[in-house]
């Protein structure tokens, strides 16, 4: 409700600014009183100043902003963070809440959120929260995230200094978490968790249209396969491939095509293998080991593998006319 009120106030203020701009910008055919330069009056300027003050007041109390984002220290601001994120668990220490809006650039020029890669800072918004936690507190928060409909998990070993996590839900949200065990508040906690959430996900292609092969509809891709996609020829050279109309025959012999879906779980891979089987693919091999899943299928001279890697929480799909191209 608070977000809706702020949005309505913002729209009213912007409408006022636009109306003032329209009034102040007369065209060549506009009639102006004698001595009137066509410039806005002091009353107009006062109205603009008032409108800008209203806009400034909409910034949540205690927040600051620069060209790289907005932030507030020592507060877990649930009015700003998306509803899909659970609130803080007992005992943690909140460091800050952040927002990188579309207008904010990125200090290091890295336009990414976890494995998601964007062309520009204008392509995505990121909500963030940073907090100190013990391992048990972090796991409690991750359990709450899963309870909110997210799938995925850790993509690094807990013996390492930095832990990373990818999570995705069915409502188009992705969450990347970086846990730094070196930043532990002088031993009071096990580390600092930096959480980044975005709903600017790339659309999932429904199928390789030229081959009528359905593609997974779970997790999220690292870039926009629907805009551009790269396959490989017999020399492992990049080949542009149009998912909406190209066929594998255009790639020549010994081609390969790979698709990766992050923030997934092992059942997503099993379900997709069964989707291909239901579409007439012969399931030739299927195995499971240490949380990972592997399968090989074949249809009309094309081989497919459907793999799930627990250590990357990633579903990987590959196609080729020779099975050796799909084996590492």
Phi and psi in degrees as GROMACS dihedral restraints (atoms count N, CA, C in turn):
[ dihedral_restraints ]
;  ai    aj    ak    al  type     phi  dphi    fc
    3     4     5     6     1   -61.8    20    10
    4     5     6     7     1   -41.1    20    10
    6     7     8     9     1   -63.5    20    10
    7     8     9    10     1   -37.4    20    10
    9    10    11    12     1   -66.9    20    10
   10    11    12    13     1   -41.5    20    10
   12    13    14    15     1   -63.7    20    10
   13    14    15    16     1   -42.2    20    10
   15    16    17    18     1   -63.5    20    10
   16    17    18    19     1   -39.3    20    10
   18    19    20    21     1   -65.4    20    10
   19    20    21    22     1   -43.2    20    10
   21    22    23    24     1   -63.4    20    10
   22    23    24    25     1   -41.9    20    10
   24    25    26    27     1   -63.8    20    10
   25    26    27    28     1   -40.1    20    10
   27    28    29    30     1   -62.9    20    10
   28    29    30    31     1   -43.9    20    10
   30    31    32    33     1   -63.7    20    10
   31    32    33    34     1   -39.8    20    10
   33    34    35    36     1   -64.6    20    10
   34    35    36    37     1   -40.9    20    10
   36    37    38    39     1   -66.3    20    10
   37    38    39    40     1   -43.7    20    10
   39    40    41    42     1   -62.9    20    10
   40    41    42    43     1   -38.6    20    10
   42    43    44    45     1   -61.6    20    10
   43    44    45    46     1   -39.8    20    10
   45    46    47    48     1   -63.9    20    10
   46    47    48    49     1   -44.9    20    10
   48    49    50    51     1   -61.2    20    10
   49    50    51    52     1   -42.3    20    10
   51    52    53    54     1   -66.0    20    10
   52    53    54    55     1   -39.3    20    10
   54    55    56    57     1   -66.3    20    10
   55    56    57    58     1   -38.0    20    10
   57    58    59    60     1   -66.2    20    10
   58    59    60    61     1   -40.4    20    10
   60    61    62    63     1   -63.3    20    10
   61    62    63    64     1   -38.4    20    10
   63    64    65    66     1   -66.9    20    10
   64    65    66    67     1   -39.3    20    10
   66    67    68    69     1   -68.6    20    10
   67    68    69    70     1   -34.5    20    10
   69    70    71    72     1   -82.5    20    10
   70    71    72    73     1   -13.0    20    10
   72    73    74    75     1  -107.7    20    10
   73    74    75    76     1    72.0    20    10
   75    76    77    78     1   -70.7    20    10
   76    77    78    79     1   147.6    20    10
   78    79    80    81     1   -86.0    20    10
   79    80    81    82     1  -177.3    20    10
   81    82    83    84     1   -64.7    20    10
   82    83    84    85     1   -30.0    20    10
   84    85    86    87     1   -90.4    20    10
   85    86    87    88     1    -1.8    20    10
   87    88    89    90     1   -70.6    20    10
   88    89    90    91     1   138.6    20    10
   90    91    92    93     1   -89.9    20    10
   91    92    93    94     1   129.6    20    10
   93    94    95    96     1  -123.5    20    10
   94    95    96    97     1   145.1    20    10
   96    97    98    99     1   -59.8    20    10
   97    98    99   100     1   157.1    20    10
   99   100   101   102     1   -59.1    20    10
  100   101   102   103     1   130.7    20    10
  102   103   104   105     1    87.2    20    10
  103   104   105   106     1    -5.6    20    10
  105   106   107   108     1   -86.8    20    10
  106   107   108   109     1   119.9    20    10
  108   109   110   111     1   -80.8    20    10
  109   110   111   112     1    -6.1    20    10
  111   112   113   114     1    85.6    20    10
  112   113   114   115     1    -2.2    20    10
  114   115   116   117     1   -80.6    20    10
  115   116   117   118     1   152.5    20    10
  117   118   119   120     1   -61.9    20    10
  118   119   120   121     1   144.9    20    10
  120   121   122   123     1   -76.4    20    10
  121   122   123   124     1   170.8    20    10
  123   124   125   126     1   -62.6    20    10
  124   125   126   127     1   -34.1    20    10
  126   127   128   129     1   -63.6    20    10
  127   128   129   130     1   -40.7    20    10
  129   130   131   132     1   -63.0    20    10
  130   131   132   133     1   -43.3    20    10
  132   133   134   135     1   -63.9    20    10
  133   134   135   136     1   -37.9    20    10
  135   136   137   138     1   -63.6    20    10
  136   137   138   139     1   -38.3    20    10
  138   139   140   141     1   -66.0    20    10
  139   140   141   142     1   -40.6    20    10
  141   142   143   144     1   -62.7    20    10
  142   143   144   145     1   -44.9    20    10
  144   145   146   147     1   -60.3    20    10
  145   146   147   148     1   -40.3    20    10
  147   148   149   150     1   -64.8    20    10
  148   149   150   151     1   -40.8    20    10
  150   151   152   153     1   -64.0    20    10
  151   152   153   154     1   -40.3    20    10
  153   154   155   156     1   -66.3    20    10
  154   155   156   157     1   -35.5    20    10
  156   157   158   159     1   -64.4    20    10
  157   158   159   160     1   -36.7    20    10
  159   160   161   162     1   -64.3    20    10
  160   161   162   163     1   -43.0    20    10
  162   163   164   165     1   -61.6    20    10
  163   164   165   166     1   -42.5    20    10
  165   166   167   168     1   -63.7    20    10
  166   167   168   169     1   -36.0    20    10
  168   169   170   171     1   -69.3    20    10
  169   170   171   172     1   -19.6    20    10
  171   172   173   174     1   -73.4    20    10
  172   173   174   175     1   -19.7    20    10
  174   175   176   177     1   -63.1    20    10
  175   176   177   178     1   128.8    20    10
  177   178   179   180     1   -53.8    20    10
  178   179   180   181     1   143.7    20    10
  180   181   182   183     1   -58.6    20    10
  181   182   183   184     1   132.0    20    10
  183   184   185   186     1    90.9    20    10
  184   185   186   187     1    -7.3    20    10
  186   187   188   189     1   -83.6    20    10
  187   188   189   190     1   148.7    20    10
  189   190   191   192     1  -122.7    20    10
  190   191   192   193     1   164.6    20    10
  192   193   194   195     1  -149.2    20    10
  193   194   195   196     1   144.8    20    10
  195   196   197   198     1  -138.3    20    10
  196   197   198   199     1  -170.4    20    10
  198   199   200   201     1   -69.5    20    10
  199   200   201   202     1   -10.9    20    10
  201   202   203   204     1  -106.1    20    10
  202   203   204   205     1     3.2    20    10
  204   205   206   207     1   146.2    20    10
  205   206   207   208     1   177.3    20    10
  207   208   209   210     1  -114.7    20    10
  208   209   210   211     1   152.8    20    10
  210   211   212   213     1  -159.5    20    10
  211   212   213   214     1   156.0    20    10
  213   214   215   216     1  -143.2    20    10
  214   215   216   217     1   133.8    20    10
  216   217   218   219     1   -89.5    20    10
  217   218   219   220     1   148.5    20    10
  219   220   221   222     1    65.0    20    10
  220   221   222   223     1    18.2    20    10
  222   223   224   225     1  -133.7    20    10
  223   224   225   226     1   133.1    20    10
  225   226   227   228     1   -96.6    20    10
  226   227   228   229     1    95.0    20    10
  228   229   230   231     1   -88.7    20    10
  229   230   231   232     1    93.7    20    10
  231   232   233   234     1   -72.5    20    10
  232   233   234   235     1   -15.4    20    10
  234   235   236   237     1   -71.3    20    10
  235   236   237   238     1   -25.0    20    10
  237   238   239   240     1   -97.9    20    10
  238   239   240   241     1   -40.2    20    10
  240   241   242   243     1   -67.2    20    10
  241   242   243   244     1   149.5    20    10
  243   244   245   246     1   -66.0    20    10
  244   245   246   247     1   149.8    20    10
  246   247   248   249     1   -63.7    20    10
  247   248   249   250     1   -21.2    20    10
  249   250   251   252     1   -70.6    20    10
  250   251   252   253     1   -19.0    20    10
  252   253   254   255     1   -84.0    20    10
  253   254   255   256     1   132.9    20    10
  255   256   257   258     1   -69.0    20    10
  256   257   258   259     1   159.8    20    10
  258   259   260   261     1   -77.3    20    10
  259   260   261   262     1  -178.5    20    10
  261   262   263   264     1   -69.0    20    10
  262   263   264   265     1   148.4    20    10
  264   265   266   267     1   -92.3    20    10
  265   266   267   268     1   160.2    20    10
  267   268   269   270     1   -61.4    20    10
  268   269   270   271     1   138.6    20    10
  270   271   272   273     1    93.6    20    10
  271   272   273   274     1   -12.5    20    10
  273   274   275   276     1   -75.0    20    10
  274   275   276   277     1   165.8    20    10
  276   277   278   279     1  -117.6    20    10
  277   278   279   280     1   117.6    20    10
  279   280   281   282     1   -78.8    20    10
  280   281   282   283     1   133.2    20    10
  282   283   284   285     1   -98.0    20    10
  283   284   285   286     1   -51.2    20    10
  285   286   287   288     1  -168.7    20    10
  286   287   288   289     1   160.5    20    10
  288   289   290   291     1  -115.6    20    10
  289   290   291   292     1   139.9    20    10
  291   292   293   294     1  -133.3    20    10
  292   293   294   295     1   160.7    20    10
  294   295   296   297     1  -144.6    20    10
  295   296   297   298     1   121.1    20    10
  297   298   299   300     1  -101.4    20    10
  298   299   300   301     1   104.9    20    10
  300   301   302   303     1   -85.1    20    10
  301   302   303   304     1   178.1    20    10
  303   304   305   306     1   -63.4    20    10
  304   305   306   307     1   -27.3    20    10
  306   307   308   309     1   -81.7    20    10
  307   308   309   310     1   -13.9    20    10
  309   310   311   312     1   -86.8    20    10
  310   311   312   313     1   130.8    20    10
  312   313   314   315     1   -79.4    20    10
  313   314   315   316     1   179.3    20    10
  315   316   317   318     1  -117.5    20    10
  316   317   318   319     1   132.1    20    10
  318   319   320   321     1   -58.9    20    10
  319   320   321   322     1   -41.5    20    10
  321   322   323   324     1   -93.2    20    10
  322   323   324   325     1     3.6    20    10
  324   325   326   327     1    70.2    20    10
  325   326   327   328     1    13.1    20    10
  327   328   329   330     1   -95.8    20    10
  328   329   330   331     1    99.4    20    10
  330   331   332   333     1   -86.8    20    10
  331   332   333   334     1    76.6    20    10
  333   334   335   336     1  -151.9    20    10
  334   335   336   337     1   159.0    20    10
  336   337   338   339     1  -132.2    20    10
  337   338   339   340     1   103.1    20    10
  339   340   341   342     1    58.8    20    10
  340   341   342   343     1  -128.2    20    10
  342   343   344   345     1   -81.5    20    10
  343   344   345   346     1    -5.4    20    10
  345   346   347   348     1   -76.8    20    10
  346   347   348   349     1   129.7    20    10
  348   349   350   351     1  -123.7    20    10
  349   350   351   352     1   127.2    20    10
  351   352   353   354     1  -114.1    20    10
  352   353   354   355     1   159.8    20    10
  354   355   356   357     1   -80.2    20    10
  355   356   357   358     1   -28.3    20    10
  357   358   359   360     1  -150.0    20    10
  358   359   360   361     1   157.9    20    10
  360   361   362   363     1   -65.1    20    10
  361   362   363   364     1   -19.9    20    10
  363   364   365   366     1   -78.1    20    10
  364   365   366   367     1    -5.7    20    10
  366   367   368   369     1   -88.2    20    10
  367   368   369   370     1   -11.9    20    10
  369   370   371   372     1  -153.9    20    10
  370   371   372   373     1   153.9    20    10
  372   373   374   375     1  -116.4    20    10
  373   374   375   376     1   142.4    20    10
  375   376   377   378     1  -130.3    20    10
  376   377   378   379     1   125.6    20    10
  378   379   380   381     1   -95.4    20    10
  379   380   381   382     1   138.8    20    10
  381   382   383   384     1  -138.3    20    10
  382   383   384   385     1   151.8    20    10
  384   385   386   387     1  -145.2    20    10
  385   386   387   388     1   140.0    20    10
  387   388   389   390     1  -126.2    20    10
  388   389   390   391     1   134.1    20    10
  390   391   392   393     1  -152.0    20    10
  391   392   393   394     1   152.9    20    10
  393   394   395   396     1   -90.8    20    10
  394   395   396   397     1   140.1    20    10
  396   397   398   399     1  -154.6    20    10
  397   398   399   400     1   154.8    20    10
  399   400   401   402     1   -78.3    20    10
  400   401   402   403     1   168.5    20    10
  402   403   404   405     1   -61.0    20    10
  403   404   405   406     1   -40.0    20    10
  405   406   407   408     1   -64.7    20    10
  406   407   408   409     1   -39.8    20    10
  408   409   410   411     1   -67.7    20    10
  409   410   411   412     1   -39.7    20    10
  411   412   413   414     1   -61.4    20    10
  412   413   414   415     1   -45.6    20    10
  414   415   416   417     1   -63.9    20    10
  415   416   417   418     1   -35.2    20    10
  417   418   419   420     1   -64.3    20    10
  418   419   420   421     1   -39.6    20    10
  420   421   422   423     1   -69.1    20    10
  421   422   423   424     1   -37.9    20    10
  423   424   425   426     1   -65.1    20    10
  424   425   426   427     1   -37.4    20    10
  426   427   428   429     1   -63.0    20    10
  427   428   429   430     1   -39.2    20    10
  429   430   431   432     1   -66.3    20    10
  430   431   432   433     1   -35.6    20    10
  432   433   434   435     1   -64.0    20    10
  433   434   435   436     1   -44.3    20    10
  435   436   437   438     1   -62.8    20    10
  436   437   438   439     1   -38.8    20    10
  438   439   440   441     1   -64.1    20    10
  439   440   441   442     1   -22.6    20    10
  441   442   443   444     1   -85.5    20    10
  442   443   444   445     1     9.0    20    10
  444   445   446   447     1    99.3    20    10
  445   446   447   448     1    10.8    20    10
  447   448   449   450     1   -90.1    20    10
  448   449   450   451     1   143.8    20    10
  450   451   452   453     1  -119.1    20    10
  451   452   453   454     1   157.6    20    10
  453   454   455   456     1   132.1    20    10
  454   455   456   457     1  -151.4    20    10
  456   457   458   459     1   163.2    20    10
  457   458   459   460     1  -157.5    20    10
  459   460   461   462     1   -82.0    20    10
  460   461   462   463     1   139.8    20    10
  462   463   464   465     1  -114.9    20    10
  463   464   465   466     1    19.1    20    10
  465   466   467   468     1  -150.3    20    10
  466   467   468   469     1   159.9    20    10
  468   469   470   471     1   -76.3    20    10
  469   470   471   472     1   144.5    20    10
  471   472   473   474     1   -78.3    20    10
  472   473   474   475     1    -1.9    20    10
  474   475   476   477     1   -80.2    20    10
  475   476   477   478     1   -11.7    20    10
  477   478   479   480     1   -84.4    20    10
  478   479   480   481     1   167.4    20    10
  480   481   482   483     1   -75.6    20    10
  481   482   483   484     1   -27.9    20    10
  483   484   485   486     1  -121.9    20    10
  484   485   486   487     1   130.9    20    10
  486   487   488   489     1  -108.6    20    10
  487   488   489   490     1   139.9    20    10
  489   490   491   492     1  -126.8    20    10
  490   491   492   493     1   147.8    20    10
  492   493   494   495     1  -138.8    20    10
  493   494   495   496     1   140.2    20    10
  495   496   497   498     1  -120.1    20    10
  496   497   498   499     1   130.2    20    10
  498   499   500   501     1  -136.3    20    10
  499   500   501   502     1   146.3    20    10
  501   502   503   504     1  -142.7    20    10
  502   503   504   505     1   147.6    20    10
  504   505   506   507     1  -121.9    20    10
  505   506   507   508     1   176.5    20    10
  507   508   509   510     1   -79.8    20    10
  508   509   510   511     1    -5.1    20    10
  510   511   512   513     1   -99.3    20    10
  511   512   513   514     1    13.1    20    10
  513   514   515   516     1    86.7    20    10
  514   515   516   517     1    24.4    20    10
  516   517   518   519     1  -111.4    20    10
  517   518   519   520     1   140.8    20    10
  519   520   521   522     1  -122.1    20    10
  520   521   522   523     1   139.9    20    10
  522   523   524   525     1  -127.9    20    10
  523   524   525   526     1   124.5    20    10
  525   526   527   528     1  -111.9    20    10
  526   527   528   529     1   134.1    20    10
  528   529   530   531     1  -126.8    20    10
  529   530   531   532     1   131.9    20    10
  531   532   533   534     1  -119.6    20    10
  532   533   534   535     1   121.0    20    10
  534   535   536   537     1  -114.2    20    10
  535   536   537   538     1   115.8    20    10
  537   538   539   540     1  -101.6    20    10
  538   539   540   541     1   109.0    20    10
  540   541   542   543     1   -76.5    20    10
  541   542   543   544     1   -12.2    20    10
  543   544   545   546     1   -78.8    20    10
  544   545   546   547     1   -20.6    20    10
  546   547   548   549     1  -103.2    20    10
  547   548   549   550     1    86.8    20    10
  549   550   551   552     1  -122.3    20    10
  550   551   552   553     1    19.7    20    10
  552   553   554   555     1    54.7    20    10
  553   554   555   556     1    53.3    20    10
  555   556   557   558     1    56.5    20    10
  556   557   558   559     1    39.4    20    10
  558   559   560   561     1    83.7    20    10
  559   560   561   562     1     3.3    20    10
  561   562   563   564     1   -73.4    20    10
  562   563   564   565     1   -27.0    20    10
  564   565   566   567     1  -131.2    20    10
  565   566   567   568     1   175.2    20    10
  567   568   569   570     1   -88.6    20    10
  568   569   570   571     1   -13.4    20    10
  570   571   572   573     1   167.2    20    10
  571   572   573   574     1  -178.8    20    10
  573   574   575   576     1  -114.0    20    10
  574   575   576   577     1   128.8    20    10
  576   577   578   579     1  -101.0    20    10
  577   578   579   580     1   124.1    20    10
  579   580   581   582     1  -107.8    20    10
  580   581   582   583     1   117.5    20    10
  582   583   584   585     1  -108.1    20    10
  583   584   585   586     1   130.1    20    10
  585   586   587   588     1  -126.8    20    10
  586   587   588   589     1   126.7    20    10
  588   589   590   591     1  -125.4    20    10
  589   590   591   592     1   138.3    20    10
  591   592   593   594     1  -144.1    20    10
  592   593   594   595     1   148.1    20    10
  594   595   596   597     1  -112.4    20    10
  595   596   597   598     1    14.7    20    10
  597   598   599   600     1   -90.3    20    10
  598   599   600   601     1    67.4    20    10
  600   601   602   603     1   -91.0    20    10
  601   602   603   604     1   156.1    20    10
  603   604   605   606     1   -81.4    20    10
  604   605   606   607     1   144.6    20    10
  606   607   608   609     1   -64.5    20    10
  607   608   609   610     1   142.4    20    10
  609   610   611   612     1   -85.9    20    10
  610   611   612   613     1   123.6    20    10
  612   613   614   615     1   -64.8    20    10
  613   614   615   616     1   136.3    20    10
  615   616   617   618     1   -74.8    20    10
  616   617   618   619     1   -31.4    20    10
  618   619   620   621     1  -164.3    20    10
  619   620   621   622     1   162.5    20    10
  621   622   623   624     1   -84.9    20    10
  622   623   624   625     1    94.4    20    10
  624   625   626   627     1   -59.3    20    10
  625   626   627   628     1   -40.1    20    10
  627   628   629   630     1   -64.4    20    10
  628   629   630   631     1   -22.7    20    10
  630   631   632   633     1  -109.4    20    10
  631   632   633   634     1    -3.3    20    10
  633   634   635   636     1    54.8    20    10
  634   635   636   637     1    42.0    20    10
  636   637   638   639     1  -105.6    20    10
  637   638   639   640     1   117.0    20    10
  639   640   641   642     1   -67.1    20    10
  640   641   642   643     1   145.8    20    10
  642   643   644   645     1  -112.7    20    10
  643   644   645   646     1   159.3    20    10
  645   646   647   648     1   -57.9    20    10
  646   647   648   649     1   146.8    20    10
  648   649   650   651     1  -120.3    20    10
  649   650   651   652     1    35.5    20    10
  651   652   653   654     1  -128.8    20    10
  652   653   654   655     1   154.9    20    10
  654   655   656   657     1    70.5    20    10
  655   656   657   658     1  -155.7    20    10
  657   658   659   660     1  -148.9    20    10
  658   659   660   661     1   154.4    20    10
  660   661   662   663     1   -96.7    20    10
  661   662   663   664     1   155.9    20    10
  663   664   665   666     1   -74.3    20    10
  664   665   666   667     1   -23.3    20    10
  666   667   668   669     1  -148.9    20    10
  667   668   669   670     1   179.5    20    10
  669   670   671   672     1   -85.3    20    10
  670   671   672   673     1    95.9    20    10
  672   673   674   675     1   -62.3    20    10
  673   674   675   676     1   -27.0    20    10
  675   676   677   678     1   -74.8    20    10
  676   677   678   679     1   -20.3    20    10
  678   679   680   681     1   -90.7    20    10
  679   680   681   682     1   -43.0    20    10
  681   682   683   684     1  -154.5    20    10
  682   683   684   685     1   141.7    20    10
  684   685   686   687     1  -141.6    20    10
  685   686   687   688     1   142.3    20    10
  687   688   689   690     1  -116.8    20    10
  688   689   690   691     1   125.3    20    10
  690   691   692   693     1  -108.4    20    10
  691   692   693   694     1  -175.6    20    10
  693   694   695   696     1  -131.3    20    10
  694   695   696   697     1   140.8    20    10
  696   697   698   699     1   -92.8    20    10
  697   698   699   700     1  -169.7    20    10
  699   700   701   702     1   -64.4    20    10
  700   701   702   703     1   -20.6    20    10
  702   703   704   705     1   -96.8    20    10
  703   704   705   706     1    10.9    20    10
  705   706   707   708     1    62.0    20    10
  706   707   708   709     1    26.5    20    10
  708   709   710   711     1   -88.7    20    10
  709   710   711   712     1   148.4    20    10
  711   712   713   714     1   -66.6    20    10
  712   713   714   715     1   138.2    20    10
  714   715   716   717     1  -134.4    20    10
  715   716   717   718     1   126.7    20    10
  717   718   719   720     1   -65.1    20    10
  718   719   720   721     1   134.9    20    10
  720   721   722   723     1  -136.7    20    10
  721   722   723   724     1   123.3    20    10
  723   724   725   726     1   -88.4    20    10
  724   725   726   727     1   110.7    20    10
  726   727   728   729     1   -67.3    20    10
  727   728   729   730     1   -18.3    20    10
  729   730   731   732     1   -86.4    20    10
  730   731   732   733     1   -12.4    20    10
  732   733   734   735     1  -154.6    20    10
  733   734   735   736     1   -19.6    20    10
  735   736   737   738     1   -71.9    20    10
  736   737   738   739     1   156.7    20    10
  738   739   740   741     1  -119.0    20    10
  739   740   741   742     1   157.9    20    10
  741   742   743   744     1   -62.6    20    10
  742   743   744   745     1   -26.2    20    10
  744   745   746   747     1   -62.1    20    10
  745   746   747   748     1   -25.4    20    10
  747   748   749   750     1   -69.6    20    10
  748   749   750   751     1   -18.5    20    10
  750   751   752   753     1   -85.3    20    10
  751   752   753   754     1   -11.0    20    10
  753   754   755   756     1    81.1    20    10
  754   755   756   757     1  -170.4    20    10
  756   757   758   759     1   -75.8    20    10
  757   758   759   760     1   154.1    20    10
  759   760   761   762     1    61.2    20    10
  760   761   762   763     1    34.4    20    10
  762   763   764   765     1   -78.9    20    10
  763   764   765   766     1   168.8    20    10
  765   766   767   768     1  -150.7    20    10
  766   767   768   769     1   147.3    20    10
  768   769   770   771     1  -138.4    20    10
  769   770   771   772     1   131.1    20    10
  771   772   773   774     1  -125.9    20    10
  772   773   774   775     1   144.3    20    10
  774   775   776   777     1  -135.3    20    10
  775   776   777   778     1   134.8    20    10
  777   778   779   780     1  -122.2    20    10
  778   779   780   781     1   139.5    20    10
  780   781   782   783     1  -129.5    20    10
  781   782   783   784     1   113.7    20    10
  783   784   785   786     1   -92.3    20    10
  784   785   786   787     1   161.4    20    10
  786   787   788   789     1    68.3    20    10
  787   788   789   790     1    37.6    20    10
  789   790   791   792     1  -115.2    20    10
  790   791   792   793     1   178.3    20    10
  792   793   794   795     1  -131.5    20    10
  793   794   795   796     1   166.9    20    10
  795   796   797   798     1   -59.5    20    10
  796   797   798   799     1   -33.3    20    10
  798   799   800   801     1   -66.2    20    10
  799   800   801   802     1   -29.5    20    10
  801   802   803   804     1   -62.3    20    10
  802   803   804   805     1   -38.7    20    10
  804   805   806   807     1   -68.1    20    10
  805   806   807   808     1   -44.2    20    10
  807   808   809   810     1   -61.7    20    10
  808   809   810   811     1   -41.5    20    10
  810   811   812   813     1   -65.3    20    10
  811   812   813   814     1   -39.4    20    10
  813   814   815   816     1   -69.1    20    10
  814   815   816   817     1   -38.5    20    10
  816   817   818   819     1   -59.1    20    10
  817   818   819   820     1   -39.1    20    10
  819   820   821   822     1   -71.0    20    10
  820   821   822   823     1   -30.0    20    10
  822   823   824   825     1   -62.9    20    10
  823   824   825   826     1   -44.0    20    10
  825   826   827   828     1   -65.2    20    10
  826   827   828   829     1   -41.2    20    10
  828   829   830   831     1   -60.5    20    10
  829   830   831   832     1   -38.6    20    10
  831   832   833   834     1   -69.2    20    10
  832   833   834   835     1   -19.4    20    10
  834   835   836   837     1   -94.0    20    10
  835   836   837   838     1    12.2    20    10
  837   838   839   840     1   100.9    20    10
  838   839   840   841     1     5.3    20    10
  840   841   842   843     1   -81.0    20    10
  841   842   843   844     1   139.4    20    10
  843   844   845   846     1   -85.0    20    10
  844   845   846   847     1   120.9    20    10
  846   847   848   849     1   -82.5    20    10
  847   848   849   850     1   103.9    20    10
  849   850   851   852     1   -91.9    20    10
  850   851   852   853     1   -25.6    20    10
  852   853   854   855     1  -151.2    20    10
  853   854   855   856     1   143.3    20    10
  855   856   857   858     1  -153.6    20    10
  856   857   858   859     1   128.6    20    10
  858   859   860   861     1  -150.4    20    10
  859   860   861   862     1   163.6    20    10
  861   862   863   864     1  -144.3    20    10
  862   863   864   865     1   134.8    20    10
  864   865   866   867     1  -156.2    20    10
  865   866   867   868     1   129.7    20    10
  867   868   869   870     1    51.4    20    10
  868   869   870   871     1    43.0    20    10
  870   871   872   873     1    80.5    20    10
  871   872   873   874     1     1.3    20    10
  873   874   875   876     1  -106.3    20    10
  874   875   876   877     1   156.6    20    10
  876   877   878   879     1  -131.7    20    10
  877   878   879   880     1   140.0    20    10
  879   880   881   882     1  -137.6    20    10
  880   881   882   883     1   137.2    20    10
  882   883   884   885     1  -149.9    20    10
  883   884   885   886     1   152.8    20    10
  885   886   887   888     1  -129.4    20    10
  886   887   888   889     1   135.0    20    10
  888   889   890   891     1  -131.7    20    10
  889   890   891   892     1   165.1    20    10
  891   892   893   894     1  -148.4    20    10
  892   893   894   895     1   141.8    20    10
  894   895   896   897     1  -161.1    20    10
  895   896   897   898     1   127.1    20    10
  897   898   899   900     1    51.4    20    10
  898   899   900   901     1    44.5    20    10
  900   901   902   903     1    80.8    20    10
  901   902   903   904     1     4.0    20    10
  903   904   905   906     1  -114.3    20    10
  904   905   906   907     1   133.0    20    10
  906   907   908   909     1  -100.1    20    10
  907   908   909   910     1   150.6    20    10
  909   910   911   912     1  -136.1    20    10
  910   911   912   913     1   144.2    20    10
  912   913   914   915     1  -119.9    20    10
  913   914   915   916     1   142.9    20    10
  915   916   917   918     1  -125.9    20    10
  916   917   918   919     1   111.1    20    10
  918   919   920   921     1  -123.1    20    10
  919   920   921   922     1   150.7    20    10
  921   922   923   924     1  -130.0    20    10
  922   923   924   925     1   128.5    20    10
  924   925   926   927     1  -111.3    20    10
  925   926   927   928     1   110.6    20    10
  927   928   929   930     1   -60.5    20    10
  928   929   930   931     1   -37.1    20    10
  930   931   932   933     1   -72.6    20    10
  931   932   933   934     1   -10.7    20    10
  933   934   935   936     1  -118.8    20    10
  934   935   936   937     1    -0.1    20    10
  936   937   938   939     1    39.1    20    10
  937   938   939   940     1    49.7    20    10
  939   940   941   942     1  -129.7    20    10
  940   941   942   943     1   132.4    20    10
  942   943   944   945     1   -92.8    20    10
  943   944   945   946     1   125.9    20    10
  945   946   947   948     1  -121.0    20    10
  946   947   948   949     1   134.1    20    10
  948   949   950   951     1  -125.5    20    10
  949   950   951   952     1   134.2    20    10
  951   952   953   954     1  -135.0    20    10
  952   953   954   955     1   149.2    20    10
  954   955   956   957     1  -132.3    20    10
  955   956   957   958     1   141.7    20    10
  957   958   959   960     1  -162.8    20    10
  958   959   960   961     1   162.4    20    10
  960   961   962   963     1   -88.2    20    10
  961   962   963   964     1    -6.1    20    10
  963   964   965   966     1  -132.1    20    10
  964   965   966   967     1   134.3    20    10
  966   967   968   969     1   -66.2    20    10
  967   968   969   970     1   -25.7    20    10
  969   970   971   972     1   -62.5    20    10
  970   971   972   973     1   -28.9    20    10
  972   973   974   975     1   -68.1    20    10
  973   974   975   976     1   -13.4    20    10
  975   976   977   978     1  -106.7    20    10
  976   977   978   979     1     7.6    20    10
  978   979   980   981     1  -117.1    20    10
  979   980   981   982     1   139.7    20    10
